[in-house]
Amino acid sequence: MGRPAREPLGLYLTRVSRTVSRAFDDALTEADGSLPVWLVLISLKSGRLASQRELADAVGVQGATLSHHLNAMESAGLVTRRRDPRNRRLHLVELTEAGEALFSRLREVAFAFDQRLRAGLSEQDVDQFEALLARLRENVNPENAGSENASSENAG
C-alpha cells in the first residue's frame, strides 16, 4: 500500500486539536489559570452548588483527579468545600471571592481566545465548521456503527 495522497483526516484533526489546545492552555496559564481550573470554575458558575461527583462528571474527569484539582484550588483560596447537610457523604463546592475573580479573568481570556479562533471566519463558516465536527463525531460514534451515514451534501 502506497503513501496516501493526503494526510488522514483523523491525524490532521488530532494535530490541529493539540495545537489549539496548547494555545488555549498557554492563554489560561498567562492569566494564572489552567484548563482543569477553568472547567471547574465554569461548571460551578453554571449551577449554584455542585457536589464533587457532579463536578467530576461535568469536567469529564475521575473523582480522584478532581479531588487533586480541588485540593489545589482550595489551598489557593478559590473554592470552599463542605459536607452536604442532606447527605453527609457528599461534599458541596462553592466559589470564593478569589474564585469569582479568577473566573472573570479567565472568562475574558476564553472570550479573547474564541475571537482569535474566529478571525477571518464568517458566521456561515463557523456554522459549517460546527456541522462538520458534529458529522465527524457521528461517524465515530459506536451507536452509529453499521448504520448508513447520512448524505454529505452539507459537508462540502
N, C-alpha and C positions, 0 to 999 in steps of 0.2 A: 504494500500500500504506500503510495507516494505522499509527499507532504501536502497538506490541504492548501488550497489557493488562498484561503482566508483563515485568520485565527479563529478557532472555535468560539462561538458566541459566549458560552459559559465562562471560558477563560478570560475573554475580554471583559465581560461583566464583572468578574471577580477582581481583576486588576484595577478597573475604574473604581469599583466599590472601595477597595483598600485605599486608593489614593484619596478619594473623597473623605473616607472615614478618618484617615490620618490628618487631613487638613482640618476637619471639624474638631478632632481631639486637640490639635495644636491651638486652635482658636479658643476652645474652652479652657485649656491649660493656661493660656495667657491671661485669662480672667479669673485665675485661681480656682478653676473647676476641673471637671473630668466628665467623660460620658456617663459613667455609673452615677456620679453625683447629680448630673443634670437629669437623668432618668428618674432618680428617686425624687428630686425636687419637683419635677413636672407631675409625677404621679401623685405626690402629696397635695399639690396645688389643685389638681383636678377633683379632689374629694376632700371633705372636711378632715376626717381622721381615717387612718388606714391601719389595719393590723399588719404585722411583718409578713404574714403569709400572703395577704392581698398585695402588698408591695412587691414581694418576690415574683408573684405571677405577672403583675403589671410591668415590671422591669425586665422580666424574662431571664431571671437567674435562680439558682438554687437558694434555699433558705440560708445555708452556711455562708455562701458568698455575700448575700445581702447583709447578714449579721456583721461580717467583716467591714463592709462599707458603712453600715450604720454605726458601728463602734467608732470608726474614724470620724464620721460626721458628728456624732455626739461629743467626742473629745474636742472637736473644733468648735463646738457650741452652735452647730447648725440645726440640730434636731434634739428633741427630748423623747424618751420612751417611758411609758408607764403601763402598768397592768390594766387590762380592760375590767372595769368593775362588774360587768355582766358575765365575763368569762375569764377568770384569773389565769388561764393558760395562755391567753393572747396578750401580746404587747401592742399598745397603740403608739403610733409615731406621729409627732407634731413638729412643725417648723418653729424655730425660734425667730426672734427679730433678725439675727445674723443670717439665718437660713432664708428668710424672706428677702433680705438684701442681696444675698448671693443669687437667689432665684431671679430677681430683677436684672442683675448684671448679666447672668447667663442667658436670660431671655433676649436681651439686646444683642448679645453675641450670636445666638442662634438665628435671630431675625436677620442680622447683617450677613451671616453666612448663607442663609437662604437667598438673600438678594444677590449675593456673589454668584451662587449657582445658577440663578435665573438670568444672569447677564446675557443679553443678546437673544433671549428666547421670548417668543410671543406667548400669549395665553394658549393659543392653539397648539404651539409646540409643547407646552407643559402638559396640556390635556392629552396629546398624542403620546408623549413620553410615559405618563401615568398609565395610559391604556396598554402600552407595550409592556411595561413592567408587570401589570396585572396579568397579561396574557402569558408572560414567562412563568409567573407564579402558578397559574393554572396548568401550564404544560408540565410542570414538575410535581404537581400535587398528586400524591398517591391515590386520592379518591377519583381522580380523572383517568387513571391508568386503564387502558383498554377501551375507553370511550372515544368516540370520534371527536376530533378537535373541531371547533367552530371555524367558519371561514376566516381567512386572514385579510379580508378586504380592508380592514381598518389598520392593519399593521404596516402598510406601505406609506 
